[in-house]
Amino acid sequence: MGTFIIEGGHRLKGNITPQGAKNEALQVISAVLLTDQEVEIENIPDIIDVNRLIDILRNIGVKIRKKSKGTYVFQADDLNLDYLQSEEFKNKGGGLRGSIMIMGPLLARFGKAYMTKPGGDKIGRRRLDTHFEGFIKLGAKLDIDTDKHFFSVVAQKLKGADMLLDEASVTGTANIILAAVLSEGKTTIYNAACEPYIQQLTKMLNRMGAKISGIGSNYLSIEGVAKLKGTKHSVLPDMIEIGSWIGLAAITQSEISIKNVSWENLGQIPRVFNKLGIQLEHRNNDIYIPQQEHYTIQTFMDGSILTVADAPWPGFTPDLLSIVLVTAIQAEGVVLIHQKMFESRLFFVDKLIDMGAQIILNDPHRATVIGLNHKTPLKSTTMTSPDIRAGVSLLIAALSAKGKSVIHNIEQIDRGYEAIDVKLNQLGAKIERVN
């Protein structure tokens, strides 16, 4: 188990470039299974979750060639689907929630797919119903081995269908799209997720020969085609990492420029941090955050306490609520954080309270933060990272705290952030990685 030792209290300065988006990478890498031709993808982040998926594809038989840092060529022309029923796959797939993304393309192209119950963050229930209900609508048969937590879906021929999703699940929408593009006839998906990463996936598939319309909306129409071809694709910068650096700059009173952020795909993110009182400037395709001694949380127009809540796109992403919560610790004012989607994601605040943060955990979904306004620094402590986003939030808190803090289980952070200690040390942070 890896550990970070952090010497807090240092102001950071310089430029930082975000990695490719983890959530998009998992989807578009899975899409290479839809064709026997070469697919080149660039800006792939070098993180544990993505590397695990690449390893699974390699074991299935996908030919994978690394052209340069972050750029890979995939060709799925000779696959061994028997591997998907092996004990090795069950173990590897069980450690990666994103591995479920290979089911849609395998079902579409080969008529069968298998998956062990996937793992991932311990942030609450993350049900898979949307994925499987979509497959069943397209004509697949689902079989669940409850003893072994093993799922299989098979279909002689997928046929297009009209479906209304019970939730705007990002991975569920992506998986259904990946299955529908090779289905016979027309598929319509209402209440589809429409995040930029879904838009990226659908644009990539259209370049491969798919016929998808309604991109960017919650109503997608897909005309099935018989075959897809190869393409080239570039992954967007990771909006969650971008938001993390905005929050880090504010709480550590630092001056940071975040490079090449794809501003048009950030949605509500700049606006929400503005509501916390954080100054940021849109410079070409960069975000510049000046050094701020203080930042004041806004209230609503009637004077009531600001609430920051997650919502499906174009609402605010749930993956940044932990960052917003930590950033608010040293703001002036009060904010209510409402995490609607996952009932265990706010439980890490007990460590922040130990550090001296003024936080009331109202219930599993809501926390009230009373800002310290930099009058009292956080205290150093020893912590364990419970999931990717909470882990980075604890790291940000430690970087702003007085003294040396320790964070164990940093593999959770490495699952979603590429060389985070190296990047931040280049800005002046003091982070030591101990294995």
Steps between C-alpha positions, in 0.01 A plus 500: 500500500646835395516810717537875446684711755396862449663809643220755489489877504689570177361732236521359148577680176526405136329320214331161512354302212207265568513138391256341260157433646481169683126447444521571128807281457325197650213541251693569180757226570213253539362618165803356314338157547231597246730474197777279365683806365759717674383771739749760618426689823714780641511680835429179694586556868763275660290402802421172670137463387575569133810278501295217650247527217778502240643190667162323479470583128851370440410173673188465284728519199484865395826603331625810682789721395619804692606769250599764754406620847121483519452381141405138426392305193248219559388225264239245608518264201574168674341467844488218753162541669557187710732714713192684628393187689841439656582547868767751404243722330258469790771624735618784277153609392382497859755767588386747235150640475573635151546144372123478455546729198626210287163323521312721253749474213561126551128430507447706184782346300513141628158442657637424846674671787599412855578702810575437864348742749726804460675677785611863528439777749321431828269799472161332525275297274586514131245276340535345156130469417506769228769312305323165507148637445633667186658176375175310568302763307730438204420128516773354720443235764654563842622224730632571851700251705428647843742266676796606287376857431540432128286652224455378144297648215439324170299580188459340160439845349451833671207702371439871543250613763352810658607544859451746783787465748405492867801719574737709289789266571817599316650152481157346442432736209845433353462124525157503334635722220790259447254212467247685284734624226521147350139406575247440226267797450453819699560557870385807691628582847308757706638635828845421365802648675645780289833578671785617273651152532184344354513759224861406433411131482213556258708725274773236492248228413355713219849537353519119512183478291224503762184707445425682825299822519393719791856529630517736798134447592323249723324343199722290275400326179719220368462333161674165521773419247655168400866589552725771642845610384807639672557864596718742698380664820634740763378487860384824665688641800362371830249751638523344847874557514447858379250565778740343750775747407261796527410398854864430588610843380236674712550317829882523482488867390699411189539638148445229242431485126319188380589443135284379211179447697247480213294776665189433291473154658526611865131581540413627850846447650639857469167646614481287815852596607414864428210461746754398763668837438793362300636725229593327177566632154435339163819564302486349152454131586652531849368581847705744707439509875669797669626484856214589735542575868124455556195380308140553609215259434201661333147467630187456292324823398260480794793477741463128572799267531654381173434135412727312261339178377575245231274438202515326162679701230483789440465513879803489730696176500485293823870418463594857600280540807776365725739760357247781547447391860872512580547831321222656708683416826716813469240724336312777674135402540285188508402247233281191498641211296226265377631173357185342355645209311719302742413450865852423623703764321497759780616270778862614456415833667577353843870527410453862398329570832798341677718751312296789638244555224161634605268250333163362606410169338124546489433152360670263252418734211547851643777688678513863613841669483571809709805664349805586711600790272868406541494623860582153628711256297404134485703263716705216357382144559517141375228385260402219264359567154156334464445579130651701214326834557506492880869404481586806292285717727697378802823569311386857427409547866843368604678738261324793670556371855774589745758227550545152352203282409495137391255345253492120466342293219606750234435234234145636511631840391725342234191334350384838374794744507819461300825566693321746727794533738740577215269763350440679829863484614592682179277784622671515839310241703683269739362150444705185561380167365586199718428143389 
